[in-house]
Amino acid sequence: MPAAPRDPEYGNGPAGEPLTPPVLLASLLADRELGLRHLAGPAAAGVHGVHASEMPDPSPYLLGGELLLTAGAGPAEDPDGYVARLAGAGAAALGFGVAPVHEEVPAALAEACARHGLPLLEVPPRTPFSAVARAVGRLTAEARTRELRRTTEAQQALAAAAARPEPVPAVLARLAASLGGSVALWPGGRTAGPELPAPAREALSALLARVGREGGPATATDRAGGHHLAAYALAGRAALGTATPARAPGDHTVASVAAVLLTLLTAERPAGAEAAALTRLLLDGDPAAALTAGPWYAVHARGGGDPQALAASLGTVLLDPHEGGVRLLTDREPGVQPGWRLGVSAPAAPDALAAADAQAGRALQRAEAARTPLARHADAGFAGLVGRAEARAHAEALLGPLSPALRETLRAWLAHHGSWDRTAAALGIHRNTVRQRVARCAVLLERDPDDPDVRMELWFALRQE
C-alpha cells in the first residue's frame, strides 16, 4: 500500500497517528477548580504543554506552545524584554502565580503582554502550578481521544464510500464532510463541498497543478482566502486538493487515506482484490489479515519510466513512488522490466513485509553496483543482512594487514573455539607457533581476539573470502 505522504506543515505523530490537538485556553479558564483569570493579551490560544520557570530568560528551554508559569521572579527586572522573549519563542501564554512574591500581577507585565500579544493569566494562591499542569494533561488526553475517534470514523466512512456504485464522487463527498470543507480532483474539475472564494480557489488550482506535474512534490500546502489548502499527488499526474476554514491535526491522515483510495479507484485497470485488501486494512487495521496469504514480493526500482506502467507490468497497484525511485508490492514473481533496475525480495508472508522491504532495498543496491537489470535477495543468514558486496569490502578492509598464513591460522583458531592444541593439530604446526601467529594478528589488527564481539566480527570477515 502506498505510504501516507507526510504533511509538510502539520506533520504526523508516532506510528502515523495525528499530532495531539492543543488545549484551548478557554477550557482552562472554564475550569472553576483552577480559578484562572484572563488579564491581558488575546483570550484565545492553544496550549501544548506546561513549563514552570523563575529564570530571567526561559525562552531557550521552550519548544513552542507552552503555558509558562512563574511566581514573578523571572520578569521582575525587565517585564517587556521578558515577554518579548517568550513571544519570540512561541509560548502560548503566561501564567502568573499571585503570592508569595507578589500580591497582585504587576501592571507593567500586563501592559507588556498586551503589547506583544501574549495571553496573561492570573493563577490564584490556592492553585498549585502542578494542578494547572495536571489539568492540561487531562484535557490533552481527552482532545487526543476525540481526534483519534474522529479520524478512525472518517477512515471507515471513506472505505465504505469507496464500495458504492459511483465510488469517486462518493469518496469526494465523504472527504468534504469529514474535513468540514471543500475538495477537488484534478484534472477533471470534480468537486465536493461549499464553493470557495476566488482567492482560495485560484490558490488551490495552483497547488494541484504543482503536485500533478511530472517531478512535482507529493504534497503541498498554502493559505489563501481564509482557508487552509493542501494538495496530494495521485497516480497518472492527477491530484487531490482540500480547502478547510480550520485545520485539525487528523485532517492530513484522513486526506491521505482518501488519496490512496482515489489512486486505486482512478487507476487504469481495476484494483480487484488489492482494493478489497486495502478496504480490509482500513477497516480492520491488520495488514496480515488484509492481504492474501501470498507469497508477496517487495520490489525497489529506479528508472526513468512511468511508475504506474511499471506497476501494471508487475500486476499490482500497490506502489509508493518517491524521490529516489519506486517501492512496490506484488503477488507475482517479478521479471526484468525495460528501462528499470529492480531489487526483489524473497517470497514473504504478509506479516514479514517489513523484512522483505529491506531485502528489496539491498538487492537494488547490488543490481546498481553490478549494473544488472534485476537482482534478487538470495543471501541467507547473518551475511544477508548487509549484502555480499558490502560484506566482502568490509572483510578486505579489516583483514588487509594479515598475510595468507596469518589468516589461515586465525580462521582455524576461531573454528576450534580458541583451542591451541586442536588448532595446531589441524594445521600441522607447533602450538607455540599458533600462539605467536594469533598474537601477531592481535597486534596487526589492533583488536583483542579474546573479546567475543571481536571474534564474531573476525569470523564473519574470514567467511567472506
PAMINU-605850 format. One record per atom (N, C-alpha, C, O): x, y, z; residue in one letter. Coordinates in steps of 0.1 Angstrom, whole numbers, plus 5000, padded with zeros to 4 digits. Layout:
! residues N
XYZA ...
! end
This chain:
! residues 465
500849885000M 500050005000M 500950125000M 501950135007M 500550234992P 501450354992P 501550415006P 500450415013P 502650455010A 502850525023A 502150655023A 502250725013A 501550695034A 500850825035A 501950925034A 502950925042A 501751035026P 502751135025P 502751215038P 501751235044P 503851265041R 504051355053R 503551495050R 503951555040R 502751545059D 502251675058D 503351775061D 503851775072D 503851855051P 504951945053P 504652055063P 505552115068P 503352085066E 503052195075E 502752145089E 503052195099E 501952035090Y 501451985102Y 502051855107Y 502051825119Y 502551775098G 503351655102G 502451545107G 501251555108G 503051435110N 502451315115N 503051275128N 504251305131N 502251215137G 502751175150G 503351035149G 503550985138G 503750975161P 504350845161P 503350745154P 502150745156P 503950655147A 503250545140A 502150595131A 501150525129A 502350715125G 501350775116G 500150835123G 499250875115G 500050835136E 498950895142E 498951045142E 500051105140E 497851115142P 497851265142P 498451325154P 498451265165P 499051435152L 499551505164L 498451545174L 497351555170L 498851555186T 497851585197T 497251725195T 498051825194T 495951745195P 495451885194P 495751965206P 495951905217P 495852095204P 496252175216P 495052195225P 493852175221P 495252225238V 494252255248V 493952405246V 494752495247V 492652435244L 492252575242L 492352645256L 491952595266L 492852775255L 492952855267L 491552865274L 491452875286L 490552875266A 489152895271A 488752775280A 488052795290A 489252655277S 488952535285S 489652545299S 489052505309S 490852605299L 491452625312L 490752725321L 490552715333L 490352835314L 489652945321L 488352895326L 487752955336L 487752805319A 486352755323A 486452655335A 485452625341A 487652605338D 487852515350D 487752595363D 488652665366D 486652585370R 486452655382R 487352615393R 487752695402R 487752495393E 488752445404E 490052515403E 490752545413E 490452555391L 491752625389L 491652775392L 492552825398L 490452835389G 490252975392G 491153065385G 491453175390G 491653035373L 492453115365L 491653235360L 490453225357L 492353355358R 491653475353R 492553535342R 493753555344R 491853565331H 492553625320H 492653775322H 491653845325H 493953825321L 494153965324L 494554055312L 494154165312L 495353995303A 495854085292A 496153995280A 496253875282A 496354055268G 496753985256G 495453905251G 494353925256G 495653835240P 494553765234P 493853665244P 494553615252P 492553645242A 491853545251A 491853405245A 491453315251A 492353395232A 492353265225A 493753225223A 494553305218A 494053095226A 495353045223A 495252885225A 494352835232A 496252815219G 496352675220G 497552635228G 498652675225G 497352555239V 498452515248V 498752375245V 497952285245V 500052345243H 500552215241H 501352155253H 501752035253H 501552235263G 502252185275G 502452295285G 502052405283G 502952255297V 503152355308V 504652345312V 505152245313V 505152465314H 506552475319H 506652585330H 506152695328H 507252555341A 507352655352A 508852695353A 509752605352A 509052825354S 510452875355S 510453005362S 509553085360S 511553035369E 511853165375E 513053225369E 513653315375E 513553175358M 514653225351M 514353365345M 513253385340M 515353455344P 515053585337P 514853555322P 514153645316P 515353455316D 515153425302D 514953275300D 515953205298D 513753225302P 513453075300P 513253045285P 513052925282P 513353135276S 513053115262S 513852995256S 513352925247S 515152985259P 515952875253P 515452735256P 515752635249P 514652725266Y 514152595271Y 512752565266Y 512152465271Y 512152645258L 510852635253L 510852575239L 511652605230L 509852485236L 509752435222L 508652505214L 508652495202L 507852585221G 506752655215G 505452595219G 505252465220G 504452675222G 503052625226G 502952605241G 501852545245G 503952645249E 503752615263E 503052725270E 503052845266E 502352695281L 501852785291L 502952795301L 503152705309L 503652905302L 504752925311L 504252985324L 503553085324L 504552915335L 504152955348L 505253015356L 506352955356L 505053125363T 506053195370T 505453265383T 504353305382T 506253265394A 505853335406A 506253485405A 506053555415A 506953525395G 507253665393G 508753705395G 509153815392G 509653605398A 511053635400A 511653665386A 512553745385A 511253585376G 511853605362G 511653735356G 512553795352G 510353785355P 510153905348P 510254035357P 509954145353P 510754015369A 510754135378A 511554255373A 511054365374A 512754235368E 513554345364E 513254405350E 513354525349E 512854325341D 512654375327D 511454305321D 511554215313D 510254355325P 508954285321P 508854285306P 508454185300P 509154395299D 508954405285D 509854305277D 509454235268D 511154305281G 512154215275G 511754075277G 511953985269G 511354045289Y 510953905293Y 509753855284Y 509853745279Y 508753935283V 507553905275V 507953895260V 507553805253V 508753985255A 509253985241A 509953855238A 509753795228A 510753805248R 511553685245R 510553565245R 510753465237R 509653565254L 508653455254L 507853445242L 507653335236L 507353565237A 506553565225A 507453525213A 506953455204A 508653565213G 509553525202G 509853375202G 510053315191G 509853305213A 510053165214A 508753085212A 508852955212A 507653155209G 506453085206G 505653035218G 504752945217G 505853095230A 505053055242A 503553085239A 503253185233A 502652995244A 501253015241A 500653115251A 499753195247A 501153115263A 500553205273A 501453215285A 502353135287A 501253315293L 502053335306L 501053325317L 500053395318L 501353235327G 500553225339G 501353285351G 502453235354G 500753385358F 501453455369F 500853405382F 499653435384F 501653345390G 501153305403G 501253415414G 502353465417G 500053455419V 500053555429V 500353495443V 499853395447V 501353565450A 501853515462A 502753395460A 502353315451A 503853385467P 504353465478P 505153585474P 505453675482P 505553595461V 506453705457V 505653835455V 506053945460V 504553825448H 503753945445H 502253925450H 501753815450H 501654025455E 500254025459E 499354035448E 498154005449E 499854095437E 498954115425E 499954115413E 501154135414E 499354095401V 500154095389V 500654235386V 499854325385V 501954255384P 502454385381P 501854445369P 501654375359P 501454575369A 500854645358A 501754645346A 501254635335A 503054665349A 504054665337A 504054535330A 504254535317A 503854425337L 503854295330L 502554275321L 502654225310L 501454325327A 500154315319A 500254405307A 499854365296A 500854525308E 501054605296E 501954545286E 501654555274E 503054485290A 503954415281A 503254305274A 503454285262A 502454225281C 501754115274C 500754165264C 500554105253C 500054275267A 499154335258A 499854385245A 499354365234A 501054445248R 501854505237R 502354395227R 502354415215R 502754285233H 503454175225H 502454065221H 502853965215H 501154075225G 500153975221G 500253845227G 499953745221G 500753845240L 500953715247L 499853715258L 499753805267L 498953605258P 497953595268P 498553585282P 499553515284P 497953665291L 498453665305L 497253615314L 496153665314L 497553515323L 496653455332L 497053475346L 498253465349L 496153505355E 496453515369E 496153375375E 495053325374E 497153325383V 496953195390V 496753235405V 497753285411V 495653205411P 495353245424P 496253165434P 496753055431P 496453215446P 497353145456P 496953005460P 497752925463P 495652975459R 495152845463R 495452735452R 495252615454R 495852775440T 496052685429T 497552655427T 498252745422T 498052535430P 499452495427P 499652495412P 498752455405P 500952525409F 501252505395F 501052365390F 500652345378F 501252265398S 501152125394S 499652095390S 499452015382S 498752165397A 497352145394A 497052195379A 496252135372A 497652305375V 497452355362V 498052255352V 497452225342V 499252205355A 499852105346A 499051985345A 498851925334A 498451935356R 497551815355R 496351845347R 495951755339R 495751955348A 494551995340A 494851995326A 494051945317A 496052055322V 496452055308V 496651905303V 496251875292V 497251825311G 497451685307G 496151615305G 496051535295G 495251635314R 493951565313R 493151615300R 492651535293R 493151745298L 492451795286L 493151755273L 492451735263L 494451745274T 495151695262T 494851555259T 494551525247T 494751465269A 494351325266A 492951325261A 492651245252A 492051405266E 490651405261E 490551445247E 489851395239E 491351555244A 491351605230A 491951505220A 491451485209A 492951435225R 493651335216R 492651225213R 492551175202R 491951175223T 490951065222T 489851105212T 489551035203T 489451235213R 488351275204R 488851285190R 488151245180R 490151335188E 490651345175E 490951205168E 490651185156E 491451115176L 491650975171L 490350915167L 490250835157L 489350935175R 488050875172R 487450935159R 486950865151R 487651065158R 487151135146R 487851085133R 487251055123R 489251065135T 490051025123T 489650875120T 489550845108T 489450795129T 489150655127T 487750645120T 487650565110T 486750715125E 485450715119E 485450765105E 484750715096E 486250875102A 486450925089A 487050825079A 486550815068A 488050755084Q 488650655075Q 487750545072Q 487650495060Q 486950495081Q 485950395079Q 484850445069Q 484450365060Q 484450565071A 483450625062A 483950635048A 483250615038A 485250665046L 485850675033L 485950545026L 485650525014L 486250435034A 486350305029A 484950255024A 484850185014A 483950285032A 482550255028A 482150325016A 481450265007A 482550455014A 482150525002A 482850474990A 482250474979A 484050414991A 484750364980A 484050234975A 484350194964A 483150174983A 482550054978A 481150084972A 480449984968A 480750204971R 479450244965R 479550234949R 480650234944R 478350234943P 478350224928P 479150324921P 479850294911P 479150454925E 479950564919E 480950604930E 480750704937E 482050534931P 482950554943P 483650684943P 483850744954P 484050734932V 484950864932V 484150974937V 484651044947V 482951014932P 482151124938P 481751094953P 481651184961P 481550964956A 481150934970A 482350964979A 482151014990A 483550924975V 484750954983V 484951094985V 485251144996V 484851174974L 485051314975L 484051384984L 484351464992L 482751344983A 481751404992A 481951365006A 481851445015A 482351245009R 482651195023R 483851275028R 483851305040R 484851295020L 486051365025L 485751505028L 486151565038L 484951575020A 484551715022A 483751725035A 483951815043A 482851625038A 482051625050A 482951605062A 482851665073A 483951515061S 484851475072S 485751595076S 486051615088S 486151665066L 487051785068L 486351905072L 486952005077L 485051915068G 484252035070G 484752145061G 484752265064G 485052105048G 485552205038G 485252155024G 484252095022G 486052195015S 485852165001S 487052084996S 488152095001S 486752004986V 487751914980V 487651924965V 486551954959V 488751894958A 488751894943A 489651794938A 490651764943A 489251734926L 490051634920L 490551694906L 489751744898L 491851684904W 492451744892W 493251644885W 493951564891W 493151644871P 492251724863P 490851674862P 490651564868P 489951734856G 488651694855G 487651784862G 486451784858G 488051854872G 487251954879G 486151894888G 485151964891G 486251774892R 485251724902R 485551784915R 486651794920R 484451834921T 484551904934T 483451854944T 482451784939T 483551884956A 482551854966A 482751954978A 483851994980A 481651994984G 481652084995G 481352224990G 481052244979G 481352324999P 480952454996P 481852524986P 483052484984P 481352614978E 482052684968E 483052774975E 482752844985E 484352784970L 485352854976L 485453004971L 485053024960L 485853094980P 486153224974P 487253224964P 488053134964P 487253324955A 488153324944A 489553314948A 490253234942A 490053384958P 491553374961P 491853224966P 492953174962P 491053164973A 491253024978A 491152934966A 491952834965A 490252954957R 490052864945R 491252874936R 491752774931R 491752994934E 492853014925E 494152954931E 494952894924E 494352974944A 495552924950A 495552764951A 496552704949A 494352704953L 494252564953L 494552504939L 495152404938L 494052574928S 494352524915S 495852524912S 496352434906S 496552634917A 497952634915A 498652524922A 499652464917A 498152494935L 498752384942L 498552244935L 499452164934L 497352224930L 497052104923L 497952084910L 498451974908L 498152194903A 498952184891A 500452154895A 501152094888A 500852214907R 502152194911R 502452044915R 503551994910R 501651984922V 501851844926V 501551744915V 502051634915V 500751794906G 500351704895G 501351694883G 501251604875G 502251784883R 503251784872R 504251674874R 504551634886R 504951634864E 505951534865E 507151584873E 507651694870E 507551514883G 508651564891G 508251654902G 509051704909G 506951684903G 506451764914G 506451704927G 506651584928G 506251784938P 506251724951P 505051634954P 504051644947P 505151544964A 504051454967A 502951534974A 501751494972A 503251634982T 502251714988T 502651864988T 503851894986T 501751954990A 502052094991A 500952164999A 499752114998A 501252265006T 500252345014T 500352495011T 501352545007T 499252565014D 499252705013D 498052755021D 497252685026D 497952885022R 496852955029R 496353075020R 497153155016R 495053075017A 494553185009A 493053195011A 492353095014A 492553315011G 491153335012G 490553285025G 489353245025G 491253295036G 490853245049G 490653095049G 489953045058G 491453015041H 491352875041H 492752815042H 493752875037H 492852695048H 494052615048H 493952525035H 492952455034H 494952525027L 494952445014L 495952345015L 497052355020L 495652225009A 496552115008A 496352044995A 495152024991A 497351994989A 497251914976A 498051784978A 499151784983A 497551674972Y 498251544973Y 498351484959Y 497351474952Y 499551434955A 499651374942A 499051234942A 499151154951A 498351214931L 497751074929L 498451014917L 499551064912L 497950904912A 498550834901A 498350904888A 497350984887A 499250894878G 499050944865G 498951094864G 498151154856G 499651164873R 499751314873R 498451374878R 498251494876R 497551304884A 496351354890A 496651404904A 497751374909A 495751484910A 495951534923A 494651564930A 493651584924A 494751554943L 493551574952L 493851704960L 494951714966L 492851794960G 493051924968G 492051934979G 490851894977G 492351994990T 491452015001T 491552165005T 492652225005T 490452225010A 490452355014A 489452365026A 488352335025A 490052405038T 489252405050T 489452535058T 490552585058T 488352595064P 488452715071P 489352695083P 490052785087P 489352575090A 490252545101A 490952415098A 490652345088A 492052395105R 492852275102R 493052195115R 493652245125R 492552075115A 492651985127A 493851895125A 494251865113A 494551845135P 495751765134P 495451635126P 496351585119P 494251575127G 494051455120G 493651465105G 493451365098G 493451595100D 492951615087D 493951555076D 493551505066D 495251565079H 496251515069H 496051365068H 496151315057H 495851295079T 495751155079T 494451115071T 494551025063T 493351185073V 492151155066V 492351175051V 491951095043V 492851295048A 493051325034A 494051225027A 493851195015A 495051175034S 495951085028S 495250945025S 495550885015S 494350905034V 493650785031V 492750805019V 492650715010V 492150915018A 491350945006A 492150944993A 491750904983A 493351004994A 494251004983A 494650864978A 494750834966A 494950774988V 495250634984V 494050564978V 494150494967V 492850584983L 491650524977L 491350584963L 491050504954L 491550714961L 491350774948L 492350724938L 492050704926L 493550694943T 494650644934T 494150504929T 494350474917T 493650424938L 493150294934L 491950304925L 491850224915L 491050394928L 489750404921L 489950464907L 489150434898L 490950544905T 491150604892T 492250544884T 492650594873T 492850434889A 493850364881A 493350314868A 492150284867A 494250294858E 493750254845E 493150114845E 492350084836E 493550024854R 493049894855R 492349874868R 492749944878R 491349784869P 490649774882P 491549724893P 492449634890P 491349764905A 492249724916A 491849584920A 492749514925A 490649544919G 490249404922G 490549364936G 490049434945G 491249254938A 491449204951A 492349304960A 492249304972A 493249384953E 494049474960E 493249584967E 493549634978E 492249634959A 491349734965A 490549674977A 490449744987A 490149554976A 489449484987A 490449474999A 490049495010A 491749444996A 492749435007A 492949565014A 492949565026A 492949675006L 493149805012L 491949835021L 492149895032L 490749805016T 489549835024T 489549755037T 489249815048T 489949625037R 490049555049R 491149615058R 490949615070R 492249655052L 493249715061L 492749845068L 493049865080L 491949925060L 491450045066L 490450015077L 490350085088L 489649915075L 488549885084L 489049805096L 488649825108L 490049715094D 490549625104D 491849665110D 492149625122D 492649745103G 493949785108G 494949675110G 495849685118G 494849565102D 495749455103D 496249415089D 495549345082D 497549455085P 498049415072P 498049265069P 497749225058P 498349185079A 498449045077A 497048985074A 496948895066A 495949045080A 494648995077A 494149055064A 493248995057A 494549175060A 494049245048A 494549175035A 493849165026A 495749125035L 496349065023L 496148915023L 495948855033L 496148865010T 496048725009T 497348655014T 498348725016T 497348525015A 498548455020A 499748475012A 500948465017A 499648504999G 500748534991G 501348404984G 500548314982G 502648394982P 503648484987P 503648624980P 503248634969P 504248724988W 504348854982W 505848894980W 506748834987W 506048974971Y 507449024967Y 507449174969Y 506649244964Y 508449224977A 508749364978A 509749394967A 510649324964A 509549514960V 510349554949V 510749694951V 509949784953V 512049724949H 512549854949H 513049884934H 513749794929H 512749994928A 513050014914A 513550154912A 513050254919A 514450174903R 514950304899R 514950304883R 515350204877R 514550414877G 514550424863G 513850554858G 513450634867G 513750564846G 513150684840G 511750674835G 511250764828G 511150554837G 509750534832G 508650574841G 508850644851G 507450544836D 506250574844D 506050474855D 505850354852D 506050514868P 505750414879P 504450344877P 504450224880P 503450404872Q 502150334870Q 502250224860Q 501750114862Q 503050254849A 503250154839A 504050034845A 503749924842A 505050064853L 505849964859L 504949874868L 505049754868L 504149944876A 503249864885A 502249774877A 502049664881A 501749824866A 500849744858A 501549624852A 501049514851A 502849644848S 503649534842S 503849424853S 503949304850S 504049474865L 504249374876L 502949324882L 502949244892L 501849364877G 500549314881G 500049364895G 499549294903G 500349494897T 499949544910T 499549694909T 500049764900T 498849744919V 498649894920V 499149934933V 498950054937V 499849844941L 500349884954L 501749934952L 502749864952L 501850064950L 503150124947L 503350254955L 502350314959L 504550294958D 504950414965D 506050484958D 507250464961D 505650574949P 506650654942P 507250754952P 506550814959P 508550774951H 509250874959H 510450924952H 510750884941H 511151024957E 512151094950E 513351004946E 513851024935E 513650894954G 514750804950G 514350694941G 515150614938G 513050674938G 512650564929G 511250524933G 510350604935G 510950394933V 509650344935V 509750214943V 510650134942V 508850204953R 508650074960R 507350014956R 506350084955R 507349884954L 506049814950L 505949694959L 506849634965L 504649644958L 504349514965L 503449434955L 502449484951L 503849314952T 503149234942T 503149094946T 504049044953T 502049014942D 502048874945D 502448794932D 502248674932D 503048864922R 503548794911R 505148804911R 505648904915R 505748694908E 507248704908E 507748794897E 507448774885E 508448904901P 508849004891P 509948954882P 510848874886P 509949004870G 510948984860G 511549114856G 511249224861G 512549104846V 513149224841V 512249314835V 511349274827V 512349444837Q 511449544832Q 512249654824Q 513149714830Q 512049664811P 512849764803P 512749904809P 511749954813P 513949964810G 514050104815G 514150114830G 514250224835G 514149994837W 514149994851W 515249904856W 515549804850W 515749934868R 516649844875R 515949804888R 515449894896R 515749674891L 514949624901L 515749554912L 516749484909L 515349564924G 515749484935G 514549414941G 513549474945G 514549274942V 513449194945V 513749114958V 514749054959V 512749114967S 512949044979S 512648894977S 512248854966S 512948814987A 512548674987A 511048674989A 510448764995A 510348564985P 508948554988P 508648565003P 509348515011P 507548645006A 507348675020A 505848665023A 504948685014A 505548625035A 504148625040A 503748775044A 504648855046A 502448805045P 502048935049P 502648995061P 502849115063P 502948905071D 503448955084D 505048975083D 505649005094D 505648955072A 507048965071A 507449075060A 508549065054A 506549165057L 506749255046L 507849365050L 508549415041L 508049395062A 509049495066A 510449435063A 511249505057A 510649305066A 511949245063A 512149235048A 513249255042A 511049205041A 511049195026A 511449325020A 512149335010A 510949435025D 511249565020D 512749595022D 513349655012D 513349565033A 514749585035A 515549495025A 516549545020A 515149375023Q 515749285013Q 515749344999Q 516849344992Q 514649404995A 514549464982A 515449584981A 516049604970A 515549654991G 516449774991G 517949734989G 518649794981G 518349624996R 519749584995R 519949514981R 521049534975R 518949444976A 519049384963A 519249494952A 519949474942A 518449604953L 518649714943L 520049774944L 520549804933L 520549784956Q 521949834957Q 522949744949Q 523849784942Q 522749604950R 523649514943R 523349524928R 524349514920R 522149544924A 521849554910A 522549674904A 523049674893A 522549784911E 523149904906E 524649894906E 525349944897E 525249824916A 526649814917A 527149724905A 528249744900A 526349614902A 526749524892A 526249574878A 526549504868A 525349674878R 524849724865R 523949624858R 524049604846R 523249544866T 522349444860T 520849494862T 520649574871T 519949454853P 518649504854P 517849454866P 516849514869P 518249344872L 517449284883L 518349204892L 519249124887L 518149224905A 518849144915A 517849094925A 516949174929A 517948964929R 517048914939R 517748884952R 519048864952R 517048894963H 517648854976H 517848704976H 516848624975H 519148664977A 519448524978A 520348494990A 520448374993A 520848584996D 521748565008D 520948505019D 519848555022D 521548415026A 520948365038A 521748395050A 523048415049A 521148395062G 521948415074G 522348555077G 521848655071G 523448565086F 523848705090F 524448785079F 524248905078F 525148715069A 525748785058A 524748855050A 524948965044A 523548805049G 522448865041G 521948995046G 521349065038G 522349025058L 521849155063L 522549275057L 522049385057L 523749255052V 524549365046V 524749345032V 525149445025V 524549225026G 524849205012G 526249165009G 527149205017G 526449084999R 527749024996R 528849124993R 529949114998R 528549224985A 529549314981A 530049394993A 531249424994A 529049445001E 529449525013E 530249435022E 531249485028E 529849305024A 530549215033A 531949195029A 532949195037A 532149175016R 533549155011R 534449275013R 535549265017R 533849395010A 534649515011A 535049535026A 536149575029A 534049505035H 534449525049H 535449425053H 536449455061H 535349295048A 536349195052A 537749235047A 538749215054A 537849275035E 539149315029E 539749425037E 540949425040E 538949525041A 539449635049A 539949595062A 540949645067A 539249505069L 539549455082L 540849365082L 541649385090L 540849275073L 541849175073L 543149215064L 544049135063L 543049325058G 544149375050G 545549355055G 546449315048G 545849385068P 547149375074P 547649235075P 548849215078P 546849135074L 547248995077L 547748925064L 547148945053L 548848845065S 549348765054S 548448645053S 547648615062S 548548575042P 547648455040P 547948355051P 546948285056P 549148335056A 549448235066A 548748275079A 548148195087A 548748405082L 548148455095L 546648445094L 545948405103L 546048465082R 544648455080R 544248305082R 543148275088R 544948215076E 544648075078E 544748025092E 543847955097E 545748075099T 545848045113T 544748095122T 544148025130T 544348225119L 543348285127L 541948215124L 541148195133L 541748175111R 540548105108R 540447975115R 539347945121R 541547895115A 541547765122A 541347785137A 540647705143A 542047885143W 541947905157W 540547945161W 540047895172W 539848025153L 538448065156L 537547945155L 536647925162L 537747865144A 536947745142A 537047645153A 536147565155A 538147645160H 538347545171H 538247615184H 538747565194H 537447725184H 537047795197H 538247835205H 538147825218H 539347875199G 540447925206G 541347815212G 542147845221G 541247695208S 542047585214S 543347575206S 543447555194S 544447595214W 545847595208W 546147465203W 546747455192W 545847355210D 546247225207D 545547175194D 546147125185D 544247195194R 543447145182R 543747225170R 543847175159R 544047355172T 544447435160T 545747395155T 545947375143T 546747365164A 548047315159A 547947185152A 548647165142A 547047095157A 546946965151A 546346975137A 546746915128A 545347065136A 544647085123A 545547145112A 545447115101A 546547235117L 547447305107L 548747225106L 549547255096L 549047135115G 550247055114G 551447145118G 552547125113G 551247235128I 552347315133I 552347305148I 551447255154I 553447365154H 553547355169H 552547455175H 552247565169H 552047425187R 551147505194R 551747645197R 550947745198R 553047655200N 553647785202N 553647875190N 553547995191N 553747805178T 553647885166T 552247945164T 552048055160T 551247865168V 549847915168V 549748035177V 549148135173V 550248025189R 550148135199R 550848265193R 550348375194R 552048245187Q 552748355182Q 551948425170Q 551948545169Q 551448335161R 550648395150R 549448465154R 549148575149R 548648415164V 547448485169V 547848615176V 547148715174V 548948605183A 549348735190A 549748835180A 549448955181A 550448785169R 550748885158R 549548945151R 549549065148R 548548865149C 547248905144C 546649015153C 546149125148C 546748995166A 546149095175A 546849225174A 546249335174A 548249225172V 548949345171V 548649415158V 548449535158V 548649345147L 548349405134L 546949465133L 546749565127L 546049395138L 544549435137L 544249535148L 543149595147L 545049545158E 544749635170E 543449595176E 542649675180E 543249465178R 542049415184R 542349295193R 543349225191R 541549275203D 541749165213D 540949045208D 539749045209D 541648935204P 540848825199P 540148745210P 539348655207P 540448775223D 539748715234D 538348775236D 537548725243D 538048895230D 536848965231D 535748895222D 536048875210D 534648845227P 533648775219P 533148855207P 532948805196P 532948985209D 532549075198D 533549075187D 533249075175D 534849085191V 535949085181V 535948945173V 536148945161V 535848845181R 535848705174R 534748695164R 534948645153R 533548745168M 532348735159M 532648815146M 532448775135M 533248935147E 533549025136E 534548955127E 534448965115E 535648905133L 536748835126L 536148715118L 536548695107L 535348635125W 534848515118W 533948555106W 534048495096W 533148655108F 532248705097F 533148745085F 532848715074F 534248825088A 535148875077A 535848755070A 535948755058A 536348655078L 537048545072L 536148455064L 536648395054L 534848455066R 533948375058R 533648435045R 533148365036R 533948565043Q 533748625031Q 534748605020Q 534548635008Q 535948545024E 537048515015E 536748395006E 537548364997E 
! end
